[in-house]
């Protein structure tokens, strides 16, 4: 269901979402939201990706653009009990590579981050990898 309300932007650029709407969408302390900003359309979109208690990592890959690469990566995440909460990929213009960005939850994994990174880099098609803890 859609709700509409007029809110005023504060001097520091912050906004306050009315409490009843915030509660309905899980906008609670320590929850994680993906913020999509479209400057061409002057629009902002919020999407909740995790409630409190998660250990989120942003993962950025450059991979060979071949069928099955994402399945290999997903399989490794599954093997180590890492949950993919969000992912997006795009072809890198005609050079045979693709960029993948994912947000994953490692709270149920017992694999150290460096070991996971090492295994991901061992996937033949992975050319670059960056991991960043989200606080």
C-alpha positions in Angstrom: 0.0 0.0 0.0 1.3 3.5 -0.8 1.2 6.3 1.7 1.9 10.0 1.0 3.0 12.7 3.4 4.7 16.0 3.0 8.0 16.3 5.0 10.4 19.2 5.3 14.1 18.8 4.8 16.3 19.9 7.7 19.2 22.3 7.3 21.7 19.4 7.3 19.8 17.6 4.5 18.2 15.0 6.8 14.6 14.1 6.8 12.3 12.5 9.3 9.9 9.7 8.2 6.7 9.7 10.2 6.9 7.1 12.9 3.9 5.0 11.7 5.3 4.7 8.2 8.9 4.0 9.5 7.6 1.2 11.7 5.7 -0.4 8.8 8.7 -0.6 6.5 11.2 -1.7 9.3 12.9 1.7 9.5 14.3 1.0 12.9 17.7 1.6 14.6 20.5 -0.4 13.1 18.5 -1.7 10.1 20.0 -1.4 6.7 18.5 0.3 3.7 19.6 0.6 0.1 19.2 4.2 -1.1 18.7 4.7 -4.8 19.0 8.3 -5.9 18.1 9.3 -9.4 19.3 12.9 -10.0 17.8 13.0 -13.5 14.3 12.4 -12.1 14.9 14.1 -8.7 13.7 10.9 -7.0 14.9 8.8 -4.0 13.9 5.2 -3.4 14.6 3.4 -0.1 14.5 -0.4 0.1 15.1 -2.3 3.3 17.7 -5.0 2.8 18.4 -6.2 6.4 17.0 -5.8 9.9 19.4 -5.3 12.9 21.8 -8.1 13.8 23.3 -8.7 10.4 27.0 -8.5 9.5 26.9 -7.0 6.0 29.7 -6.9 3.4 29.5 -5.1 0.1 31.2 -7.2 -2.5 32.3 -5.8 -5.9 33.5 -8.1 -8.6 34.9 -7.6 -12.1 34.4 -11.0 -13.9 34.5 -12.5 -17.3 31.1 -12.1 -18.8 30.2 -15.8 -19.3 27.2 -17.9 -18.5 27.5 -19.6 -15.1 29.9 -17.2 -13.4 27.2 -15.8 -11.0 26.2 -19.4 -10.2 29.8 -20.3 -9.2 30.0 -17.2 -7.0 26.5 -17.9 -5.4 27.5 -21.5 -4.8 30.6 -20.4 -2.9 28.5 -18.0 -0.8 26.0 -20.8 -0.1 28.8 -23.2 0.9 30.0 -20.8 3.5 26.5 -19.9 4.8 26.7 -16.3 3.4 23.3 -14.9 2.4 23.0 -12.7 -0.7 20.6 -9.8 0.2 21.1 -7.7 -2.9 23.0 -8.0 -6.2 23.2 -6.2 -9.4 25.3 -6.7 -12.5 26.1 -4.9 -15.7 28.1 -5.6 -18.8 31.2 -3.6 -19.2 31.0 -2.3 -22.8 32.2 -4.9 -25.3 35.3 -5.9 -23.5 34.0 -9.3 -22.4 33.8 -8.3 -18.7 30.9 -7.6 -16.3 30.7 -5.8 -13.0 28.8 -7.4 -10.1 27.9 -5.6 -6.8 26.4 -7.6 -4.0 25.5 -7.0 -0.4 25.8 -10.2 1.6 25.1 -11.2 5.3 28.0 -13.1 6.9 26.4 -13.4 10.4 25.8 -17.2 10.0 29.1 -18.0 8.4 32.1 -19.4 10.3 34.5 -18.6 7.5 37.0 -15.8 8.1 36.5 -13.0 5.5 40.1 -13.4 4.2 39.5 -17.1 3.5 36.2 -16.3 1.7 38.0 -13.6 -0.4 40.8 -16.1 -1.3 38.2 -18.7 -2.5 36.3 -16.1 -4.5 39.5 -15.0 -6.2 40.2 -18.7 -7.1 37.0 -18.6 -9.3 38.6 -18.7 -12.7 36.5 -15.9 -14.2 37.0 -13.4 -11.3 39.4 -10.7 -12.4 39.0 -8.2 -9.5 37.4 -8.3 -6.1 36.8 -5.8 -3.3 35.1 -6.5 0.0 33.9 -3.7 2.3 32.3 -4.2 5.8 29.2 -2.1 6.2 28.9 -0.5 9.6 
